[in-house]
Amino acid sequence: MEVSIVKVVGLGVGMVFVGLIAIIGICKLLGLIFRGAGKTAVSAPPAQTAGTVTGTQRAEIIAAVSAAVAEELGTDVSALRIISFKKL
């Protein structure tokens, strides 16, 4: 008894879809379980807002970005001339 190719392909495609539906169901179930988990923890207010950057932090950010750009260009950091640095 030989199994037709159509049956094999149909079973393969069907199993893939059943597996995908099972994964979606598991993700939704875990989402429902862990939805309230993050709300129970009390967090302290941040010392500063995310939008404000102090002078030292700004200098560190500029140094890190300059080093990354210099590394990508294959030059030394002293060879770069940064004209402006604006937050986008």
C-alpha positions as CSV (number, residue, x, y, z in Angstrom):
1,M,0.0,0.0,0.0
2,E,1.5,3.2,-1.1
3,V,0.6,6.6,0.5
4,S,-0.1,9.3,-2.0
5,I,2.0,12.5,-2.0
6,V,-1.0,14.6,-1.6
7,K,-1.8,13.0,1.8
8,V,1.8,13.4,3.0
9,V,1.9,17.1,2.0
10,G,-1.5,17.7,3.5
11,L,-0.5,16.0,6.8
12,G,2.7,18.0,6.9
13,V,1.0,21.4,6.3
14,G,-1.7,20.5,8.7
15,M,0.8,19.6,11.5
16,V,2.6,22.9,10.9
17,F,-0.6,24.9,11.4
18,V,-1.6,22.8,14.4
19,G,1.9,23.5,15.9
20,L,1.6,27.2,15.2
21,I,-1.9,27.4,16.7
22,A,-0.6,25.6,19.8
23,I,2.3,28.1,20.2
24,I,-0.1,31.0,19.9
25,G,-2.3,29.5,22.5
26,I,0.6,28.9,24.9
27,C,1.8,32.5,24.4
28,K,-1.7,33.9,25.1
29,L,-2.1,31.7,28.2
30,L,1.3,32.8,29.5
31,G,0.4,36.4,28.8
32,L,-2.7,36.1,30.9
33,I,-0.8,34.4,33.7
34,F,2.0,37.0,33.9
35,R,-0.1,40.1,33.1
36,G,-0.7,41.1,36.7
37,A,2.8,40.0,37.9
38,G,4.5,43.4,37.0
39,K,1.8,45.5,38.6
40,T,2.3,44.2,42.1
41,A,5.9,45.4,42.5
42,V,6.3,48.9,44.0
43,S,9.1,50.7,42.3
44,A,10.9,53.8,43.6
45,P,10.6,57.0,41.6
46,P,13.7,57.5,39.4
47,A,16.2,60.1,40.5
48,Q,16.0,61.9,37.2
49,T,13.8,61.7,34.2
50,A,14.9,59.8,31.2
51,G,15.0,62.9,29.0
52,T,17.5,64.8,31.2
53,V,21.2,64.2,30.8
54,T,23.8,65.8,33.1
55,G,27.1,67.3,31.8
56,T,29.2,64.3,32.7
57,Q,26.8,61.8,31.2
58,R,26.7,63.9,28.0
59,A,30.5,63.9,27.8
60,E,30.5,60.1,28.3
61,I,27.9,59.6,25.6
62,I,29.8,61.8,23.1
63,A,33.0,59.9,23.9
64,A,31.4,56.5,23.4
65,V,29.8,57.6,20.1
66,S,33.0,59.1,18.9
67,A,34.9,55.9,19.7
68,A,32.3,53.8,17.9
69,V,32.5,56.1,14.8
70,A,36.3,56.1,14.8
71,E,36.4,52.3,15.1
72,E,33.9,52.0,12.2
73,L,35.9,54.4,10.0
74,G,39.2,52.8,11.0
75,T,40.7,56.1,12.3
76,D,41.8,57.5,15.6
77,V,39.4,59.5,17.7
78,S,41.7,62.5,17.5
79,A,41.2,62.5,13.7
80,L,37.4,63.2,14.1
81,R,36.0,66.6,14.5
82,I,32.5,66.6,16.0
83,I,30.6,69.8,15.2
84,S,27.3,69.1,16.9
85,F,25.6,66.4,18.9
86,K,21.8,66.6,19.0
87,K,19.2,64.3,20.4
88,L,16.9,63.0,17.7
